Amino acid sequence: MDKKLLIAKPVEKELNKFNSFYKESVFCDNVRIQEIIDYIMKSDGKRIRPILLLLAAKACGEINNTTYNAAVTIELLHTASLIHDDVVDESKIRRGLASINAIYDNKMAVLAGDYFLSTALIKSVLTGNIEIISHISDLGRDLAEGELNQLSLVKELILDEDEYFQVIKKKTASLMSVCMRIGAMSVNAPAEIVDKFTRLGELLGLCFQLRDDIFDYFTNAIGKPTGNDIREGKVTLPLLYAIRNAPENERKELLAIINSYNYTDENIQKLINYAKEHGGIEYAYKKIEEIRVEAEAIILEVPNTEVRKALEATVNYIVERAY
């Protein structure tokens, strides 16, 4: 069976219900605004985050209205953050389609992101759980903090692996971590079980971002231009590792390009090639495997066989995905 189908299989019925709730949540009777919303919905992703939330809930109890409202809230917040990120990064492509800012300009994109964010706040209140609302609020701040930290690293040219992992924990891992946390919380799972799903979500998020960073070094139909991270001044783990282990003369040459922001096509290709030829990609895969081992150990403890198989498929999908 296709991994994506296997991931969603235990919550197939619940995911259909979620999709209906999600679509209803952003409906607007203003046709101009609805046109923008429809375009955003057209470029929706694979629903990995709400699926993880639903799987965590299913593993711990019976999915309920609190679960659905939490899942809709998370997806709305995630969508808002992507819209705003494209404006910040000046990205013109999102999932293979023109981004909202490319179609409607930055002003409209920021306001569309605000619309989704405001709707997320409404839905979070409908969970009726102040602890879930608190975690969602913290998540919103973590996402912004991760983006701000990354911009700071670009400006200050900090090339540090620990700093890199702190950024991706806030930017990507925090979202999957909170998904699984509040999924378990929504069905009143015991605290120790909630903590395990929280950690599992973080590990999946770290794997997801590391795999995403590797994509930037290869030409493929992945929905963003190859070398885009480097072009934006983001030194991700493959290049960070290669620079850290380069001989002094080569390190100086590479840092000169980065320090001067001289990101011509030729220089970007030089940085990409250096990372690929000097162990950067292998090192990133090694980190993914280390994280994968810990994630699989947690999954083995999940008693629900169907959910356990779906989570195993999720790990495989995230690690092996082609885009």
Salt bridges, closest charged atoms under 4 A:
GLU14 OE2 - LYS58 NZ 3.00
ASP44 OD2 - ARG47 NH1 2.90
GLU75 OE2 - ARG47 NH1 3.32
ASP86 OD1 - ARG94 NH2 2.81
ASP89 OD2 - LYS234 NZ 3.28
ASP114 OD1 - HIS84 NE2 3.28
ASP138 OD1 - ARG141 NH2 3.96
ASP142 OD1 - LYS170 NZ 3.19
GLU145 OE2 - LYS170 NZ 3.47
GLU147 OE1 - LYS171 NZ 3.49
GLU161 OE1 - ARG244 NH1 2.79
GLU161 OE2 - LYS287 NZ 3.61
ASP195 OD1 - ARG181 NH2 3.40
GLU202 OE1 - ARG199 NH1 2.28
ASP212 OD2 - LYS224 NZ 3.98
ASP212 OD1 - ARG321 NH2 3.79
ASP229 OD2 - LYS224 NZ 3.45
GLU232 OE1 - LYS234 NZ 2.84
GLU248 OE1 - ARG251 NH1 2.55
GLU253 OE2 - LYS270 NZ 3.21
ASP265 OD1 - ARG231 NH2 3.78
GLU289 OE2 - ARG292 NH1 3.39
GLU290 OE2 - LYS286 NZ 3.81
GLU290 OE1 - LYS287 NZ 3.75
GLU294 OE2 - ARG199 NE 2.84
GLU296 OE2 - ARG292 NE 3.21
GLU301 OE1 - LYS196 NZ 2.37
GLU306 OE2 - LYS9 NZ 3.63
GLU320 OE1 - LYS3 NZ 3.28
GLU320 OE2 - ARG292 NH2 3.60
